[in-house]
């Protein structure tokens, strides 16, 4: 199975062999990623998972990081930075 984590300007991927019935926490331990800071959650093939979620052969476990900025706040800041346009007539 593959474990993935992506950060700005950095990407890590590790392949691990796990016994049948392994869970997300087991995969993290096998990869040496059990004590990570900045992890907001986990996903298996893009679907939310918990440390107790079971894994199957061929799964891809993704470590999710928190948002640096709320999407609404980012949009508001971009809008404020743009000059106002004249309305069309």
PAMI-591034 format. One record per atom (N, C-alpha, C): chain; residue in one letter; residue number from 1; x, z, y; atom name. Coordinates in nm, 3 decimals, decimal comma. Each point is the difference from the previous one (the first is absolute). Example, Ala and Ser with C-alpha at 12.3 -4.5 7.8 and 13.67 -1.06 7.14 Angstrom:
# residues 2
@chain = A | resn = A | resi = 1 | xx = 1,319 | zz = 0,780 | yy = -0,569 | name = N
@chain = A | resn = A | resi = 1 | xx = -0,089 | zz = 0,000 | yy = 0,119 | name = CA
@chain = A | resn = A | resi = 1 | xx = 0,090 | zz = 0,000 | yy = 0,120 | name = C
@chain = A | resn = S | resi = 2 | xx = -0,035 | zz = -0,072 | yy = 0,105 | name = N
@chain = A | resn = S | resi = 2 | xx = 0,082 | zz = 0,006 | yy = 0,119 | name = CA
@chain = A | resn = S | resi = 2 | xx = -0,077 | zz = 0,073 | yy = 0,109 | name = C
END
This chain:
# residues 89
@chain = A | resn = X | resi = 1 | xx = 0,083 | zz = 0,000 | yy = -0,117 | name = N
@chain = A | resn = X | resi = 1 | xx = -0,083 | zz = 0,000 | yy = 0,117 | name = CA
@chain = A | resn = X | resi = 1 | xx = 0,087 | zz = 0,000 | yy = 0,123 | name = C
@chain = A | resn = X | resi = 2 | xx = -0,054 | zz = -0,049 | yy = 0,108 | name = N
@chain = A | resn = X | resi = 2 | xx = 0,074 | zz = -0,011 | yy = 0,126 | name = CA
@chain = A | resn = X | resi = 2 | xx = -0,051 | zz = 0,102 | yy = 0,101 | name = C
@chain = A | resn = X | resi = 3 | xx = 0,091 | zz = 0,064 | yy = 0,070 | name = N
@chain = A | resn = X | resi = 3 | xx = -0,033 | zz = 0,088 | yy = 0,111 | name = CA
@chain = A | resn = X | resi = 3 | xx = 0,052 | zz = -0,065 | yy = 0,127 | name = C
@chain = A | resn = X | resi = 4 | xx = -0,083 | zz = -0,004 | yy = 0,103 | name = N
@chain = A | resn = X | resi = 4 | xx = 0,036 | zz = -0,065 | yy = 0,125 | name = CA
@chain = A | resn = X | resi = 4 | xx = -0,021 | zz = 0,095 | yy = 0,117 | name = C
@chain = A | resn = X | resi = 5 | xx = 0,090 | zz = -0,008 | yy = 0,096 | name = N
@chain = A | resn = X | resi = 5 | xx = -0,023 | zz = 0,067 | yy = 0,128 | name = CA
@chain = A | resn = X | resi = 5 | xx = 0,059 | zz = -0,089 | yy = 0,108 | name = C
@chain = A | resn = X | resi = 6 | xx = -0,074 | zz = -0,013 | yy = 0,107 | name = N
@chain = A | resn = X | resi = 6 | xx = 0,042 | zz = -0,087 | yy = 0,110 | name = CA
@chain = A | resn = X | resi = 6 | xx = -0,001 | zz = 0,080 | yy = 0,130 | name = C
@chain = A | resn = X | resi = 7 | xx = 0,107 | zz = -0,012 | yy = 0,074 | name = N
@chain = A | resn = X | resi = 7 | xx = 0,014 | zz = 0,064 | yy = 0,130 | name = CA
@chain = A | resn = X | resi = 7 | xx = 0,037 | zz = -0,109 | yy = 0,099 | name = C
@chain = A | resn = X | resi = 8 | xx = -0,008 | zz = 0,027 | yy = 0,128 | name = N
@chain = A | resn = X | resi = 8 | xx = 0,044 | zz = -0,102 | yy = 0,096 | name = CA
@chain = A | resn = X | resi = 8 | xx = 0,146 | zz = -0,039 | yy = -0,027 | name = C
@chain = A | resn = X | resi = 9 | xx = 0,023 | zz = -0,128 | yy = -0,019 | name = N
@chain = A | resn = X | resi = 9 | xx = 0,134 | zz = -0,056 | yy = -0,024 | name = CA
@chain = A | resn = X | resi = 9 | xx = 0,066 | zz = 0,048 | yy = -0,129 | name = C
@chain = A | resn = X | resi = 10 | xx = -0,079 | zz = 0,053 | yy = -0,095 | name = N
@chain = A | resn = X | resi = 10 | xx = 0,057 | zz = 0,045 | yy = -0,127 | name = CA
@chain = A | resn = X | resi = 10 | xx = -0,105 | zz = -0,009 | yy = -0,110 | name = C
@chain = A | resn = X | resi = 11 | xx = 0,043 | zz = -0,037 | yy = -0,120 | name = N
@chain = A | resn = X | resi = 11 | xx = -0,090 | zz = -0,013 | yy = -0,114 | name = CA
@chain = A | resn = X | resi = 11 | xx = 0,073 | zz = 0,049 | yy = -0,124 | name = C
@chain = A | resn = X | resi = 12 | xx = -0,061 | zz = 0,088 | yy = -0,076 | name = N
@chain = A | resn = X | resi = 12 | xx = 0,060 | zz = 0,051 | yy = -0,124 | name = CA
@chain = A | resn = X | resi = 12 | xx = -0,092 | zz = -0,031 | yy = -0,117 | name = C
@chain = A | resn = X | resi = 13 | xx = 0,059 | zz = -0,038 | yy = -0,111 | name = N
@chain = A | resn = X | resi = 13 | xx = -0,075 | zz = -0,027 | yy = -0,122 | name = CA
@chain = A | resn = X | resi = 13 | xx = 0,079 | zz = 0,052 | yy = -0,118 | name = C
@chain = A | resn = X | resi = 14 | xx = -0,069 | zz = 0,067 | yy = -0,092 | name = N
@chain = A | resn = X | resi = 14 | xx = 0,063 | zz = 0,057 | yy = -0,118 | name = CA
@chain = A | resn = X | resi = 14 | xx = -0,086 | zz = -0,033 | yy = -0,121 | name = C
@chain = A | resn = X | resi = 15 | xx = 0,063 | zz = -0,041 | yy = -0,109 | name = N
@chain = A | resn = X | resi = 15 | xx = -0,069 | zz = -0,022 | yy = -0,127 | name = CA
@chain = A | resn = X | resi = 15 | xx = 0,026 | zz = 0,122 | yy = -0,089 | name = C
@chain = A | resn = X | resi = 16 | xx = -0,106 | zz = 0,058 | yy = -0,058 | name = N
@chain = A | resn = X | resi = 16 | xx = 0,016 | zz = 0,114 | yy = -0,091 | name = CA
@chain = A | resn = X | resi = 16 | xx = -0,078 | zz = -0,025 | yy = -0,128 | name = C
@chain = A | resn = X | resi = 17 | xx = 0,048 | zz = 0,059 | yy = -0,108 | name = N
@chain = A | resn = X | resi = 17 | xx = -0,070 | zz = -0,003 | yy = -0,129 | name = CA
@chain = A | resn = X | resi = 17 | xx = -0,066 | zz = 0,136 | yy = -0,017 | name = C
@chain = A | resn = X | resi = 18 | xx = -0,129 | zz = -0,001 | yy = -0,031 | name = N
@chain = A | resn = X | resi = 18 | xx = -0,075 | zz = 0,124 | yy = -0,016 | name = CA
@chain = A | resn = X | resi = 18 | xx = -0,076 | zz = -0,002 | yy = -0,132 | name = C
@chain = A | resn = X | resi = 19 | xx = -0,023 | zz = 0,118 | yy = -0,058 | name = N
@chain = A | resn = X | resi = 19 | xx = -0,080 | zz = 0,004 | yy = -0,123 | name = CA
@chain = A | resn = X | resi = 19 | xx = -0,147 | zz = -0,026 | yy = 0,031 | name = C
@chain = A | resn = X | resi = 20 | xx = -0,074 | zz = -0,037 | yy = -0,102 | name = N
@chain = A | resn = X | resi = 20 | xx = -0,144 | zz = -0,022 | yy = 0,017 | name = CA
@chain = A | resn = X | resi = 20 | xx = -0,065 | zz = 0,131 | yy = 0,044 | name = C
@chain = A | resn = X | resi = 21 | xx = -0,096 | zz = -0,010 | yy = 0,089 | name = N
@chain = A | resn = X | resi = 21 | xx = -0,068 | zz = 0,118 | yy = 0,052 | name = CA
@chain = A | resn = X | resi = 21 | xx = 0,068 | zz = 0,061 | yy = 0,121 | name = C
@chain = A | resn = X | resi = 22 | xx = 0,105 | zz = -0,063 | yy = 0,051 | name = N
@chain = A | resn = X | resi = 22 | xx = 0,071 | zz = 0,052 | yy = 0,117 | name = CA
@chain = A | resn = X | resi = 22 | xx = -0,089 | zz = -0,009 | yy = 0,123 | name = C
@chain = A | resn = X | resi = 23 | xx = 0,027 | zz = 0,086 | yy = 0,094 | name = N
@chain = A | resn = X | resi = 23 | xx = -0,076 | zz = 0,007 | yy = 0,125 | name = CA
@chain = A | resn = X | resi = 23 | xx = 0,093 | zz = -0,034 | yy = 0,117 | name = C
@chain = A | resn = X | resi = 24 | xx = -0,060 | zz = -0,013 | yy = 0,118 | name = N
@chain = A | resn = X | resi = 24 | xx = 0,075 | zz = -0,034 | yy = 0,121 | name = CA
@chain = A | resn = X | resi = 24 | xx = 0,114 | zz = 0,099 | yy = 0,022 | name = C
@chain = A | resn = X | resi = 25 | xx = -0,027 | zz = 0,129 | yy = -0,015 | name = N
@chain = A | resn = X | resi = 25 | xx = 0,104 | zz = 0,102 | yy = 0,021 | name = CA
@chain = A | resn = X | resi = 25 | xx = 0,117 | zz = -0,020 | yy = -0,096 | name = C
@chain = A | resn = X | resi = 26 | xx = -0,028 | zz = -0,042 | yy = -0,124 | name = N
@chain = A | resn = X | resi = 26 | xx = 0,106 | zz = -0,025 | yy = -0,098 | name = CA
@chain = A | resn = X | resi = 26 | xx = 0,088 | zz = -0,117 | yy = 0,046 | name = C
@chain = A | resn = X | resi = 27 | xx = -0,061 | zz = -0,103 | yy = 0,053 | name = N
@chain = A | resn = X | resi = 27 | xx = 0,075 | zz = -0,117 | yy = 0,048 | name = CA
@chain = A | resn = X | resi = 27 | xx = 0,089 | zz = 0,039 | yy = 0,118 | name = C
@chain = A | resn = X | resi = 28 | xx = -0,052 | zz = 0,082 | yy = 0,089 | name = N
@chain = A | resn = X | resi = 28 | xx = 0,080 | zz = 0,044 | yy = 0,115 | name = CA
@chain = A | resn = X | resi = 28 | xx = 0,121 | zz = 0,081 | yy = -0,046 | name = C
@chain = A | resn = X | resi = 29 | xx = -0,021 | zz = 0,089 | yy = -0,097 | name = N
@chain = A | resn = X | resi = 29 | xx = 0,111 | zz = 0,079 | yy = -0,054 | name = CA
@chain = A | resn = X | resi = 29 | xx = 0,105 | zz = -0,091 | yy = -0,065 | name = C
@chain = A | resn = X | resi = 30 | xx = -0,046 | zz = -0,097 | yy = -0,079 | name = N
@chain = A | resn = X | resi = 30 | xx = 0,091 | zz = -0,091 | yy = -0,070 | name = CA
@chain = A | resn = X | resi = 30 | xx = 0,084 | zz = -0,082 | yy = 0,098 | name = C
@chain = A | resn = X | resi = 31 | xx = -0,058 | zz = -0,033 | yy = 0,115 | name = N
@chain = A | resn = X | resi = 31 | xx = 0,071 | zz = -0,079 | yy = 0,101 | name = CA
@chain = A | resn = X | resi = 31 | xx = 0,085 | zz = 0,087 | yy = 0,092 | name = C
@chain = A | resn = X | resi = 32 | xx = -0,018 | zz = 0,132 | yy = -0,009 | name = N
@chain = A | resn = X | resi = 32 | xx = 0,072 | zz = 0,090 | yy = 0,090 | name = CA
@chain = A | resn = X | resi = 32 | xx = -0,061 | zz = 0,005 | yy = 0,139 | name = C
@chain = A | resn = X | resi = 33 | xx = -0,126 | zz = -0,037 | yy = 0,010 | name = N
@chain = A | resn = X | resi = 33 | xx = -0,069 | zz = -0,003 | yy = 0,128 | name = CA
@chain = A | resn = X | resi = 33 | xx = -0,105 | zz = 0,110 | yy = 0,013 | name = C
@chain = A | resn = X | resi = 34 | xx = 0,016 | zz = 0,111 | yy = -0,070 | name = N
@chain = A | resn = X | resi = 34 | xx = -0,105 | zz = 0,102 | yy = -0,001 | name = CA
@chain = A | resn = X | resi = 34 | xx = -0,009 | zz = 0,080 | yy = 0,129 | name = C
@chain = A | resn = X | resi = 35 | xx = 0,107 | zz = 0,011 | yy = 0,077 | name = N
@chain = A | resn = X | resi = 35 | xx = -0,002 | zz = 0,080 | yy = 0,122 | name = CA
@chain = A | resn = X | resi = 35 | xx = 0,024 | zz = -0,089 | yy = 0,121 | name = C
@chain = A | resn = X | resi = 36 | xx = -0,097 | zz = -0,084 | yy = 0,031 | name = N
@chain = A | resn = X | resi = 36 | xx = 0,013 | zz = -0,093 | yy = 0,112 | name = CA
@chain = A | resn = X | resi = 36 | xx = -0,078 | zz = 0,048 | yy = 0,121 | name = C
@chain = A | resn = X | resi = 37 | xx = 0,061 | zz = -0,014 | yy = 0,116 | name = N
@chain = A | resn = X | resi = 37 | xx = -0,070 | zz = 0,033 | yy = 0,124 | name = CA
@chain = A | resn = X | resi = 37 | xx = -0,062 | zz = -0,127 | yy = 0,057 | name = C
@chain = A | resn = X | resi = 38 | xx = -0,109 | zz = 0,016 | yy = 0,072 | name = N
@chain = A | resn = X | resi = 38 | xx = -0,062 | zz = -0,113 | yy = 0,068 | name = CA
@chain = A | resn = X | resi = 38 | xx = -0,092 | zz = -0,082 | yy = -0,088 | name = C
@chain = A | resn = X | resi = 39 | xx = -0,029 | zz = 0,047 | yy = -0,121 | name = N
@chain = A | resn = X | resi = 39 | xx = -0,090 | zz = -0,073 | yy = -0,088 | name = CA
@chain = A | resn = X | resi = 39 | xx = -0,143 | zz = 0,045 | yy = 0,028 | name = C
@chain = A | resn = X | resi = 40 | xx = -0,086 | zz = -0,095 | yy = 0,032 | name = N
@chain = A | resn = X | resi = 40 | xx = -0,140 | zz = 0,031 | yy = 0,030 | name = CA
@chain = A | resn = X | resi = 40 | xx = -0,088 | zz = -0,008 | yy = -0,124 | name = C
@chain = A | resn = X | resi = 41 | xx = 0,047 | zz = -0,071 | yy = -0,102 | name = N
@chain = A | resn = X | resi = 41 | xx = -0,080 | zz = -0,013 | yy = -0,122 | name = CA
@chain = A | resn = X | resi = 41 | xx = 0,064 | zz = -0,098 | yy = -0,095 | name = C
@chain = A | resn = X | resi = 42 | xx = -0,077 | zz = -0,033 | yy = -0,104 | name = N
@chain = A | resn = X | resi = 42 | xx = 0,048 | zz = -0,090 | yy = -0,105 | name = CA
@chain = A | resn = X | resi = 42 | xx = -0,106 | zz = -0,104 | yy = -0,030 | name = C
@chain = A | resn = X | resi = 43 | xx = 0,043 | zz = -0,114 | yy = -0,051 | name = N
@chain = A | resn = X | resi = 43 | xx = -0,094 | zz = -0,105 | yy = -0,042 | name = CA
@chain = A | resn = X | resi = 43 | xx = 0,056 | zz = -0,066 | yy = -0,125 | name = C
@chain = A | resn = X | resi = 44 | xx = -0,092 | zz = -0,041 | yy = -0,088 | name = N
@chain = A | resn = X | resi = 44 | xx = 0,036 | zz = -0,077 | yy = -0,118 | name = CA
@chain = A | resn = X | resi = 44 | xx = -0,061 | zz = -0,138 | yy = 0,019 | name = C
@chain = A | resn = X | resi = 45 | xx = 0,085 | zz = -0,100 | yy = 0,016 | name = N
@chain = A | resn = X | resi = 45 | xx = -0,045 | zz = -0,137 | yy = 0,031 | name = CA
@chain = A | resn = X | resi = 45 | xx = -0,095 | zz = -0,001 | yy = 0,121 | name = C
@chain = A | resn = X | resi = 46 | xx = 0,033 | zz = 0,079 | yy = 0,103 | name = N
@chain = A | resn = X | resi = 46 | xx = -0,078 | zz = 0,000 | yy = 0,123 | name = CA
@chain = A | resn = X | resi = 46 | xx = -0,123 | zz = 0,089 | yy = 0,000 | name = C
@chain = A | resn = X | resi = 47 | xx = -0,028 | zz = 0,068 | yy = -0,110 | name = N
@chain = A | resn = X | resi = 47 | xx = -0,116 | zz = 0,091 | yy = -0,006 | name = CA
@chain = A | resn = X | resi = 47 | xx = 0,050 | zz = 0,144 | yy = 0,005 | name = C
@chain = A | resn = X | resi = 48 | xx = -0,067 | zz = 0,080 | yy = 0,083 | name = N
@chain = A | resn = X | resi = 48 | xx = 0,040 | zz = 0,138 | yy = 0,023 | name = CA
@chain = A | resn = X | resi = 48 | xx = 0,016 | zz = 0,075 | yy = -0,133 | name = C
@chain = A | resn = X | resi = 49 | xx = 0,103 | zz = 0,085 | yy = -0,007 | name = N
@chain = A | resn = X | resi = 49 | xx = 0,028 | zz = 0,080 | yy = -0,120 | name = CA
@chain = A | resn = X | resi = 49 | xx = 0,044 | zz = 0,139 | yy = 0,042 | name = C
@chain = A | resn = X | resi = 50 | xx = -0,001 | zz = 0,092 | yy = -0,094 | name = N
@chain = A | resn = X | resi = 50 | xx = 0,047 | zz = 0,137 | yy = 0,021 | name = CA
@chain = A | resn = X | resi = 50 | xx = 0,117 | zz = 0,025 | yy = -0,095 | name = C
@chain = A | resn = X | resi = 51 | xx = 0,074 | zz = 0,109 | yy = 0,019 | name = N
@chain = A | resn = X | resi = 51 | xx = 0,109 | zz = 0,029 | yy = -0,094 | name = CA
@chain = A | resn = X | resi = 51 | xx = -0,047 | zz = 0,015 | yy = -0,145 | name = C
@chain = A | resn = X | resi = 52 | xx = -0,128 | zz = 0,031 | yy = -0,021 | name = N
@chain = A | resn = X | resi = 52 | xx = -0,053 | zz = 0,017 | yy = -0,135 | name = CA
@chain = A | resn = X | resi = 52 | xx = -0,059 | zz = -0,129 | yy = -0,058 | name = C
@chain = A | resn = X | resi = 53 | xx = 0,001 | zz = -0,108 | yy = 0,077 | name = N
@chain = A | resn = X | resi = 53 | xx = -0,057 | zz = -0,127 | yy = -0,048 | name = CA
@chain = A | resn = X | resi = 53 | xx = 0,082 | zz = -0,054 | yy = -0,117 | name = C
@chain = A | resn = X | resi = 54 | xx = -0,069 | zz = -0,047 | yy = -0,106 | name = N
@chain = A | resn = X | resi = 54 | xx = 0,073 | zz = -0,056 | yy = -0,115 | name = CA
@chain = A | resn = X | resi = 54 | xx = 0,056 | zz = -0,138 | yy = 0,031 | name = C
@chain = A | resn = X | resi = 55 | xx = 0,109 | zz = -0,033 | yy = -0,067 | name = N
@chain = A | resn = X | resi = 55 | xx = 0,065 | zz = -0,131 | yy = 0,017 | name = CA
@chain = A | resn = X | resi = 55 | xx = -0,008 | zz = -0,078 | yy = -0,130 | name = C
@chain = A | resn = X | resi = 56 | xx = -0,003 | zz = -0,132 | yy = 0,014 | name = N
@chain = A | resn = X | resi = 56 | xx = 0,000 | zz = -0,089 | yy = -0,116 | name = CA
@chain = A | resn = X | resi = 56 | xx = 0,122 | zz = -0,091 | yy = 0,007 | name = C
@chain = A | resn = X | resi = 57 | xx = 0,032 | zz = -0,061 | yy = -0,111 | name = N
@chain = A | resn = X | resi = 57 | xx = 0,113 | zz = -0,092 | yy = -0,006 | name = CA
@chain = A | resn = X | resi = 57 | xx = -0,022 | zz = -0,114 | yy = 0,101 | name = C
@chain = A | resn = X | resi = 58 | xx = 0,101 | zz = -0,030 | yy = 0,078 | name = N
@chain = A | resn = X | resi = 58 | xx = -0,009 | zz = -0,108 | yy = 0,098 | name = CA
@chain = A | resn = X | resi = 58 | xx = -0,052 | zz = 0,042 | yy = 0,136 | name = C
@chain = A | resn = X | resi = 59 | xx = -0,035 | zz = 0,128 | yy = 0,018 | name = N
@chain = A | resn = X | resi = 59 | xx = -0,049 | zz = 0,046 | yy = 0,130 | name = CA
@chain = A | resn = X | resi = 59 | xx = 0,112 | zz = -0,006 | yy = 0,104 | name = C
@chain = A | resn = X | resi = 60 | xx = -0,043 | zz = -0,015 | yy = 0,126 | name = N
@chain = A | resn = X | resi = 60 | xx = 0,092 | zz = 0,006 | yy = 0,114 | name = CA
@chain = A | resn = X | resi = 60 | xx = -0,045 | zz = 0,118 | yy = 0,086 | name = C
@chain = A | resn = X | resi = 61 | xx = 0,083 | zz = 0,101 | yy = 0,011 | name = N
@chain = A | resn = X | resi = 61 | xx = -0,031 | zz = 0,119 | yy = 0,079 | name = CA
@chain = A | resn = X | resi = 61 | xx = 0,060 | zz = -0,016 | yy = 0,138 | name = C
@chain = A | resn = X | resi = 62 | xx = -0,084 | zz = 0,011 | yy = 0,102 | name = N
@chain = A | resn = X | resi = 62 | xx = 0,045 | zz = -0,016 | yy = 0,139 | name = CA
@chain = A | resn = X | resi = 62 | xx = -0,007 | zz = 0,135 | yy = 0,070 | name = C
@chain = A | resn = X | resi = 63 | xx = 0,105 | zz = 0,035 | yy = 0,070 | name = N
@chain = A | resn = X | resi = 63 | xx = 0,001 | zz = 0,121 | yy = 0,081 | name = CA
@chain = A | resn = X | resi = 63 | xx = -0,040 | zz = -0,039 | yy = 0,141 | name = C
@chain = A | resn = X | resi = 64 | xx = -0,104 | zz = 0,063 | yy = 0,050 | name = N
@chain = A | resn = X | resi = 64 | xx = -0,057 | zz = -0,036 | yy = 0,129 | name = CA
@chain = A | resn = X | resi = 64 | xx = 0,049 | zz = 0,094 | yy = 0,108 | name = C
@chain = A | resn = X | resi = 65 | xx = 0,039 | zz = -0,056 | yy = 0,111 | name = N
@chain = A | resn = X | resi = 65 | xx = 0,043 | zz = 0,084 | yy = 0,113 | name = CA
@chain = A | resn = X | resi = 65 | xx = -0,112 | zz = 0,008 | yy = 0,102 | name = C
@chain = A | resn = X | resi = 66 | xx = 0,005 | zz = 0,101 | yy = 0,083 | name = N
@chain = A | resn = X | resi = 66 | xx = -0,101 | zz = 0,017 | yy = 0,103 | name = CA
@chain = A | resn = X | resi = 66 | xx = 0,016 | zz = -0,103 | yy = 0,110 | name = C
@chain = A | resn = X | resi = 67 | xx = -0,106 | zz = -0,019 | yy = 0,076 | name = N
@chain = A | resn = X | resi = 67 | xx = 0,004 | zz = -0,094 | yy = 0,111 | name = CA
@chain = A | resn = X | resi = 67 | xx = 0,084 | zz = 0,058 | yy = 0,114 | name = C
@chain = A | resn = X | resi = 68 | xx = 0,081 | zz = -0,080 | yy = 0,060 | name = N
@chain = A | resn = X | resi = 68 | xx = 0,080 | zz = 0,044 | yy = 0,115 | name = CA
@chain = A | resn = X | resi = 68 | xx = -0,089 | zz = 0,019 | yy = 0,122 | name = C
@chain = A | resn = X | resi = 69 | xx = -0,107 | zz = -0,080 | yy = 0,008 | name = N
@chain = A | resn = X | resi = 69 | xx = -0,091 | zz = 0,005 | yy = 0,113 | name = CA
@chain = A | resn = X | resi = 69 | xx = -0,138 | zz = -0,040 | yy = -0,047 | name = C
@chain = A | resn = X | resi = 70 | xx = -0,101 | zz = 0,071 | yy = 0,045 | name = N
@chain = A | resn = X | resi = 70 | xx = -0,137 | zz = -0,033 | yy = -0,034 | name = CA
@chain = A | resn = X | resi = 70 | xx = -0,031 | zz = -0,143 | yy = 0,045 | name = C
@chain = A | resn = X | resi = 71 | xx = -0,063 | zz = -0,083 | yy = -0,084 | name = N
@chain = A | resn = X | resi = 71 | xx = -0,028 | zz = -0,139 | yy = 0,038 | name = CA
@chain = A | resn = X | resi = 71 | xx = -0,080 | zz = -0,014 | yy = 0,129 | name = C
@chain = A | resn = X | resi = 72 | xx = -0,095 | zz = 0,089 | yy = 0,025 | name = N
@chain = A | resn = X | resi = 72 | xx = -0,078 | zz = -0,008 | yy = 0,125 | name = CA
@chain = A | resn = X | resi = 72 | xx = 0,089 | zz = 0,026 | yy = 0,121 | name = C
@chain = A | resn = X | resi = 73 | xx = 0,090 | zz = 0,098 | yy = -0,014 | name = N
@chain = A | resn = X | resi = 73 | xx = 0,091 | zz = 0,032 | yy = 0,109 | name = CA
@chain = A | resn = X | resi = 73 | xx = 0,097 | zz = -0,116 | yy = 0,025 | name = C
@chain = A | resn = X | resi = 74 | xx = 0,049 | zz = -0,063 | yy = -0,105 | name = N
@chain = A | resn = X | resi = 74 | xx = 0,091 | zz = -0,114 | yy = 0,015 | name = CA
@chain = A | resn = X | resi = 74 | xx = -0,069 | zz = -0,114 | yy = 0,073 | name = C
@chain = A | resn = X | resi = 75 | xx = -0,124 | zz = -0,028 | yy = -0,035 | name = N
@chain = A | resn = X | resi = 75 | xx = -0,075 | zz = -0,108 | yy = 0,066 | name = CA
@chain = A | resn = X | resi = 75 | xx = -0,023 | zz = 0,033 | yy = 0,148 | name = C
@chain = A | resn = X | resi = 76 | xx = -0,034 | zz = 0,125 | yy = 0,028 | name = N
@chain = A | resn = X | resi = 76 | xx = -0,023 | zz = 0,042 | yy = 0,139 | name = CA
@chain = A | resn = X | resi = 76 | xx = 0,128 | zz = -0,018 | yy = 0,082 | name = C
@chain = A | resn = X | resi = 77 | xx = 0,113 | zz = 0,038 | yy = -0,056 | name = N
@chain = A | resn = X | resi = 77 | xx = 0,128 | zz = -0,013 | yy = 0,072 | name = CA
@chain = A | resn = X | resi = 77 | xx = 0,035 | zz = -0,147 | yy = 0,025 | name = C
@chain = A | resn = X | resi = 78 | xx = -0,025 | zz = -0,085 | yy = -0,099 | name = N
@chain = A | resn = X | resi = 78 | xx = 0,026 | zz = -0,144 | yy = 0,020 | name = CA
@chain = A | resn = X | resi = 78 | xx = -0,089 | zz = -0,056 | yy = 0,109 | name = C
@chain = A | resn = X | resi = 79 | xx = -0,127 | zz = 0,041 | yy = 0,002 | name = N
@chain = A | resn = X | resi = 79 | xx = -0,093 | zz = -0,049 | yy = 0,101 | name = CA
@chain = A | resn = X | resi = 79 | xx = 0,042 | zz = 0,046 | yy = 0,140 | name = C
@chain = A | resn = X | resi = 80 | xx = 0,046 | zz = 0,123 | yy = 0,011 | name = N
@chain = A | resn = X | resi = 80 | xx = 0,044 | zz = 0,051 | yy = 0,130 | name = CA
@chain = A | resn = X | resi = 80 | xx = 0,125 | zz = -0,072 | yy = 0,050 | name = C
@chain = A | resn = X | resi = 81 | xx = 0,085 | zz = -0,044 | yy = -0,090 | name = N
@chain = A | resn = X | resi = 81 | xx = 0,125 | zz = -0,065 | yy = 0,039 | name = CA
@chain = A | resn = X | resi = 81 | xx = -0,020 | zz = -0,145 | yy = 0,044 | name = C
@chain = A | resn = X | resi = 82 | xx = -0,112 | zz = -0,062 | yy = -0,041 | name = N
@chain = A | resn = X | resi = 82 | xx = -0,027 | zz = -0,139 | yy = 0,038 | name = CA
@chain = A | resn = X | resi = 82 | xx = -0,061 | zz = -0,007 | yy = 0,140 | name = C
@chain = A | resn = X | resi = 83 | xx = 0,038 | zz = -0,100 | yy = 0,077 | name = N
@chain = A | resn = X | resi = 83 | xx = -0,064 | zz = -0,016 | yy = 0,131 | name = CA
@chain = A | resn = X | resi = 83 | xx = -0,145 | zz = -0,047 | yy = -0,018 | name = C
@chain = A | resn = X | resi = 84 | xx = -0,084 | zz = 0,037 | yy = 0,094 | name = N
@chain = A | resn = X | resi = 84 | xx = -0,140 | zz = -0,042 | yy = -0,005 | name = CA
@chain = A | resn = X | resi = 84 | xx = -0,012 | zz = -0,149 | yy = 0,031 | name = C
@chain = A | resn = X | resi = 85 | xx = -0,085 | zz = -0,066 | yy = -0,074 | name = N
@chain = A | resn = X | resi = 85 | xx = -0,024 | zz = -0,143 | yy = 0,023 | name = CA
@chain = A | resn = X | resi = 85 | xx = -0,126 | zz = -0,016 | yy = 0,083 | name = C
@chain = A | resn = X | resi = 86 | xx = -0,003 | zz = -0,108 | yy = 0,078 | name = N
@chain = A | resn = X | resi = 86 | xx = -0,121 | zz = -0,029 | yy = 0,077 | name = CA
@chain = A | resn = X | resi = 86 | xx = -0,107 | zz = -0,049 | yy = -0,096 | name = C
@chain = A | resn = X | resi = 87 | xx = -0,123 | zz = 0,041 | yy = 0,022 | name = N
@chain = A | resn = X | resi = 87 | xx = -0,108 | zz = -0,046 | yy = -0,089 | name = CA
@chain = A | resn = X | resi = 87 | xx = -0,025 | zz = -0,150 | yy = 0,018 | name = C
@chain = A | resn = X | resi = 88 | xx = -0,042 | zz = -0,065 | yy = -0,107 | name = N
@chain = A | resn = X | resi = 88 | xx = -0,033 | zz = -0,143 | yy = 0,007 | name = CA
@chain = A | resn = X | resi = 88 | xx = -0,134 | zz = -0,018 | yy = 0,069 | name = C
@chain = A | resn = X | resi = 89 | xx = -0,014 | zz = -0,112 | yy = 0,068 | name = N
@chain = A | resn = X | resi = 89 | xx = -0,129 | zz = -0,030 | yy = 0,065 | name = CA
@chain = A | resn = X | resi = 89 | xx = -0,062 | zz = -0,120 | yy = -0,059 | name = C
END
